[in-house]
Amino acid sequence: TVLTRPGDAILVDSPTYHLALRILADRDGELIGAPADDDGIDPHATGALLHRLRRAGRRVPLLYLVPTFANPTGVSLSAARRRELVAVARDAGTVIVEDDTYREIAYDGPAPESLWSLDPETVVRVGSFAKTVAPGLRLGFLTAAAPFVRRLVERGYVHSGGGLNHATAFAMAVLGRSGRYAAHVEAVRDRYRRQRDALVGALHGGALHGGALDVRVPGGGWFLWPRLPEGMSATTLLSAAEAHGVSFLPGSRCYAGPGGADRIRLSFSMYDPQSLAEAAGRLSAALTTPATRYR
């Protein structure tokens, strides 16, 4: 409600977090997928899209993406793309909403610098303790320029005290002051790393018949984003997979428009390594079902 109004054009990464699409759509704007490739959003093409929309008289106040260990792809934008994207948004007068939820869940080295650190005036960065502490907390945080933060805290639902998770916030404050937060994050990071390695190992090591899936190993986060074999549909595969006792998110759910028919999102955050290996075996059985070969 601070950035957008009904009728606005709202840019989103392609693909992106599927539930963010639902939240943004509630503002009665037009969700438009930004140009992207296997390495993430394409800043040059996105700049051209912004230019066309503005020439057509459209307001484009917001660009949403998960640039670090993205949901659903696991990909992190390169340093060059980060700098270019921030410059493009700055020139267009578009605020980037950087969903930085997975920053601390980095397995193979430090996470890249945030978009917000490159330009605090152009980027609003949001994060969450639900991934690093416990999913049930439902507590997030925000970093942005001081005038934007003041606009938020002056909103009625904040001023009234009715929109904040008070008990959880105080519990997190106690944990933070105790000095135990960093040790906890390291422990969960190690656990998630083992789970990632178990699922990737099962997918690469023969659990899938014929090595059928093209899997890119993420450096952090919770997700794999395999491409299905030629001629196979994620929605058709889903029925066969659930019949074998395993499930996934079809890739098409992660796009503002068409896309993702041959992609599936696999999450490794919930199950132990043995269960993930079993899940890969069940997925293999579903992949060999003849009906899954047809879109």
C-alpha positions as CSV (number, residue, x, y, z in Angstrom):
1,T,0.0,0.0,0.0
2,V,3.0,2.3,0.4
3,L,4.5,1.7,-3.1
4,T,1.6,0.6,-5.4
5,R,-1.9,1.5,-6.3
6,P,-4.6,-0.2,-8.4
7,G,-3.7,-0.3,-12.1
8,D,0.1,-0.1,-11.7
9,A,2.4,-2.3,-13.6
10,I,4.4,-4.4,-11.1
11,L,7.5,-6.2,-12.4
12,V,8.4,-9.6,-10.9
13,D,11.3,-12.0,-11.7
14,S,10.7,-14.9,-14.0
15,P,10.3,-17.3,-12.2
16,T,9.8,-16.1,-8.7
17,Y,8.3,-17.0,-5.3
18,H,4.8,-18.1,-6.1
19,L,3.1,-16.8,-2.9
20,A,4.6,-13.3,-3.5
21,L,2.7,-13.3,-6.8
22,R,-0.5,-13.8,-4.8
23,I,0.3,-11.0,-2.4
24,L,1.2,-8.6,-5.1
25,A,-1.9,-9.4,-7.1
26,D,-4.0,-8.3,-4.2
27,R,-3.0,-4.8,-5.0
28,D,-5.0,-4.9,-8.3
29,G,-2.0,-4.1,-10.4
30,E,-0.8,-5.9,-13.5
31,L,2.0,-8.4,-12.7
32,I,4.5,-8.5,-15.6
33,G,7.4,-11.0,-15.7
34,A,10.8,-9.4,-16.2
35,P,13.0,-10.9,-18.8
36,A,15.3,-13.5,-17.4
37,D,17.5,-16.5,-18.3
38,D,19.1,-19.4,-16.4
39,D,21.3,-16.9,-14.5
40,G,18.5,-14.8,-13.3
41,I,16.9,-11.5,-14.2
42,D,18.4,-9.8,-17.3
43,P,19.0,-6.1,-16.3
44,H,19.5,-4.8,-19.9
45,A,16.3,-6.4,-21.2
46,T,14.5,-5.3,-18.0
47,G,15.6,-1.7,-18.6
48,A,14.2,-1.9,-22.1
49,L,10.9,-3.2,-20.7
50,L,10.7,-0.4,-18.2
51,H,11.3,2.2,-20.9
52,R,8.5,0.7,-23.1
53,L,6.1,0.7,-20.2
54,R,6.9,4.3,-19.2
55,R,6.5,5.5,-22.8
56,A,3.1,3.9,-22.8
57,G,2.2,6.0,-19.8
58,R,2.3,3.2,-17.2
59,R,3.5,3.6,-13.6
60,V,6.0,1.0,-12.6
61,P,6.7,1.6,-9.0
62,L,8.0,-1.8,-7.9
63,L,10.2,-4.7,-9.0
64,Y,10.2,-7.8,-6.8
65,L,12.8,-10.5,-6.9
66,V,14.8,-12.9,-4.7
67,P,18.3,-12.3,-6.0
68,T,20.2,-14.5,-3.5
69,F,19.6,-18.2,-3.5
70,A,16.3,-17.6,-5.3
71,N,13.0,-19.2,-4.6
72,P,12.5,-21.3,-6.8
73,T,15.7,-21.6,-8.8
74,G,18.4,-21.4,-6.1
75,V,20.3,-19.0,-8.4
76,S,22.1,-15.9,-7.2
77,L,22.6,-12.9,-9.4
78,S,26.2,-12.2,-10.4
79,A,27.9,-9.0,-9.1
80,A,27.7,-7.4,-12.5
81,R,24.0,-8.1,-12.9
82,R,23.4,-6.7,-9.4
83,R,25.1,-3.4,-10.2
84,E,23.4,-3.1,-13.5
85,L,19.9,-3.9,-12.2
86,V,20.2,-1.4,-9.4
87,A,21.3,1.3,-11.9
88,V,18.4,0.4,-14.3
89,A,15.8,0.7,-11.5
90,R,17.3,3.9,-10.2
91,D,17.2,5.5,-13.6
92,A,13.5,4.4,-14.1
93,G,12.4,5.6,-10.6
94,T,11.4,2.0,-9.8
95,V,11.8,0.7,-6.2
96,I,13.4,-2.8,-6.0
97,V,11.9,-5.0,-3.3
98,E,14.7,-7.4,-2.5
99,D,13.4,-10.5,-0.8
100,D,16.6,-11.5,1.0
101,T,15.1,-14.3,3.1
102,Y,17.8,-17.0,2.3
103,R,21.0,-14.8,2.7
104,E,22.2,-16.6,5.9
105,I,21.6,-20.1,4.5
106,A,24.8,-20.1,2.4
107,Y,26.6,-23.4,2.0
108,D,29.6,-22.9,-0.2
109,G,30.9,-19.5,0.9
110,P,29.5,-16.0,1.8
111,A,26.4,-14.8,0.1
112,P,26.8,-12.1,-2.6
113,E,26.4,-8.5,-1.5
114,S,22.7,-7.4,-1.2
115,L,21.1,-5.1,-3.7
116,W,20.3,-2.8,-0.8
117,S,23.9,-2.4,0.1
118,L,24.5,-1.1,-3.4
119,D,21.8,1.6,-3.2
120,P,19.8,2.1,0.0
121,E,17.6,4.7,-1.7
122,T,16.5,2.5,-4.5
123,V,16.2,-0.8,-2.8
124,V,13.9,-2.0,0.1
125,R,15.3,-5.2,1.6
126,V,13.1,-7.6,3.4
127,G,14.1,-10.7,5.4
128,S,12.7,-13.3,7.8
129,F,13.6,-15.3,10.8
130,A,11.3,-18.1,9.7
131,K,14.1,-19.7,7.6
132,T,17.0,-19.3,10.1
133,V,15.2,-19.9,13.4
134,A,11.8,-21.7,13.0
135,P,9.1,-21.5,10.3
136,G,6.4,-21.0,12.9
137,L,7.8,-17.7,14.0
138,R,6.4,-15.7,11.1
139,L,8.6,-12.7,12.0
140,G,10.4,-10.6,9.4
141,F,12.5,-7.4,9.2
142,L,13.2,-4.6,6.7
143,T,16.1,-2.4,5.8
144,A,15.4,0.7,3.7
145,A,16.1,4.5,3.5
146,A,14.9,6.3,6.7
147,P,12.1,8.3,4.9
148,F,10.6,5.0,3.6
149,V,10.8,3.4,7.0
150,R,9.1,6.4,8.6
151,R,6.3,6.1,6.1
152,L,5.8,2.5,7.2
153,V,5.9,3.0,10.9
154,E,3.3,5.9,10.5
155,R,0.8,3.5,9.0
156,G,-2.3,3.1,11.1
157,Y,-1.9,-0.7,11.6
158,V,1.6,-0.3,13.0
159,H,0.8,2.8,15.1
160,S,-2.1,1.0,16.7
161,G,0.1,-1.9,17.7
162,G,-2.2,-4.4,16.1
163,G,-0.1,-5.5,13.2
164,L,3.1,-6.7,14.8
165,N,4.1,-10.1,16.2
166,H,4.9,-8.8,19.7
167,A,5.6,-12.0,21.6
168,T,7.7,-13.5,18.8
169,A,9.6,-10.2,18.4
170,F,10.5,-10.1,22.1
171,A,11.6,-13.7,22.0
172,M,13.8,-13.0,19.1
173,A,15.3,-10.0,20.9
174,V,16.2,-12.2,23.8
175,L,17.8,-14.8,21.5
176,G,19.8,-12.1,19.7
177,R,21.1,-10.5,22.9
178,S,22.1,-13.9,24.2
179,G,24.7,-14.3,21.5
180,R,23.3,-17.7,20.6
181,Y,21.7,-16.7,17.3
182,A,24.9,-17.1,15.2
183,A,25.5,-20.6,16.7
184,H,22.0,-21.6,15.9
185,V,22.2,-20.4,12.3
186,E,25.4,-22.3,11.8
187,A,23.8,-25.5,13.1
188,V,20.7,-25.2,10.8
189,R,23.0,-24.2,7.9
190,D,25.0,-27.4,8.4
191,R,21.8,-29.4,8.6
192,Y,20.4,-27.9,5.4
193,R,23.7,-28.4,3.6
194,R,23.6,-32.1,4.4
195,Q,20.0,-32.3,3.1
196,R,20.9,-30.5,-0.1
197,D,23.8,-32.8,-0.7
198,A,21.7,-35.9,0.0
199,L,19.0,-34.9,-2.6
200,V,21.5,-33.7,-5.2
201,G,23.5,-36.9,-4.7
202,A,20.5,-39.1,-5.1
203,L,19.5,-37.2,-8.3
204,H,23.0,-37.3,-9.7
205,G,23.9,-40.7,-8.5
206,G,21.5,-42.9,-10.2
207,A,18.3,-42.7,-8.1
208,L,16.7,-41.3,-11.2
209,H,16.3,-43.8,-14.1
210,G,18.8,-42.8,-16.8
211,G,19.9,-39.6,-15.0
212,A,16.8,-38.0,-16.5
213,L,16.8,-34.6,-14.7
214,D,19.1,-31.6,-15.3
215,V,19.8,-30.3,-11.8
216,R,21.8,-27.2,-11.0
217,V,23.3,-27.3,-7.5
218,P,22.4,-24.2,-5.5
219,G,25.0,-22.4,-3.2
220,G,22.4,-21.8,-0.6
221,G,18.7,-21.7,0.1
222,W,16.2,-24.5,0.1
223,F,15.4,-25.4,-3.5
224,L,16.4,-27.3,-6.6
225,W,14.9,-26.3,-10.0
226,P,15.3,-29.3,-12.3
227,R,14.4,-29.2,-16.0
228,L,12.3,-32.2,-17.1
229,P,13.1,-34.3,-20.1
230,E,11.9,-33.2,-23.5
231,G,8.2,-33.7,-24.0
232,M,7.4,-34.1,-20.3
233,S,4.9,-31.8,-18.4
234,A,5.3,-30.9,-14.8
235,T,1.5,-31.0,-14.2
236,T,1.2,-34.4,-15.8
237,L,4.2,-35.7,-13.8
238,L,2.7,-34.3,-10.6
239,S,-0.2,-36.8,-10.7
240,A,2.1,-39.7,-11.2
241,A,4.5,-38.5,-8.5
242,E,1.7,-38.1,-5.9
243,A,0.6,-41.6,-6.8
244,H,4.1,-42.8,-5.8
245,G,3.9,-40.8,-2.5
246,V,6.1,-37.8,-3.5
247,S,5.2,-34.2,-4.5
248,F,6.7,-30.9,-5.8
249,L,5.6,-27.5,-7.0
250,P,5.0,-27.3,-10.8
251,G,7.2,-24.6,-12.3
252,S,4.3,-22.8,-14.0
253,R,3.1,-21.7,-10.5
254,C,6.2,-19.4,-10.3
255,Y,5.5,-17.2,-13.3
256,A,3.3,-14.2,-13.7
257,G,2.5,-15.4,-17.2
258,P,3.2,-18.5,-19.3
259,G,6.3,-20.4,-18.4
260,G,7.8,-23.2,-16.4
261,A,5.9,-26.1,-17.9
262,D,9.1,-28.2,-18.0
263,R,10.3,-27.2,-14.5
264,I,9.7,-28.5,-11.0
265,R,10.6,-27.0,-7.6
266,L,12.0,-29.5,-5.1
267,S,12.4,-28.4,-1.5
268,F,14.9,-30.2,0.7
269,S,14.3,-28.1,3.9
270,M,11.9,-30.4,5.8
271,Y,13.2,-34.0,5.5
272,D,16.3,-35.8,6.6
273,P,18.9,-37.1,4.1
274,Q,17.5,-40.7,4.1
275,S,14.0,-39.5,3.4
276,L,15.2,-37.2,0.6
277,A,17.0,-40.2,-1.0
278,E,13.8,-42.1,-0.8
279,A,11.9,-39.2,-2.3
280,A,14.3,-39.2,-5.3
281,G,13.7,-42.9,-5.8
282,R,9.9,-42.3,-5.8
283,L,10.3,-39.5,-8.3
284,S,12.3,-41.8,-10.5
285,A,9.5,-44.3,-10.5
286,A,7.1,-41.5,-11.5
287,L,9.3,-40.3,-14.3
288,T,9.3,-43.8,-15.8
289,T,5.5,-43.9,-15.9
290,P,4.5,-43.8,-19.6
291,A,1.8,-41.2,-19.3
292,T,4.2,-38.6,-18.0
293,R,5.8,-38.4,-21.5
294,Y,2.9,-36.4,-22.9
295,R,2.2,-32.8,-22.2
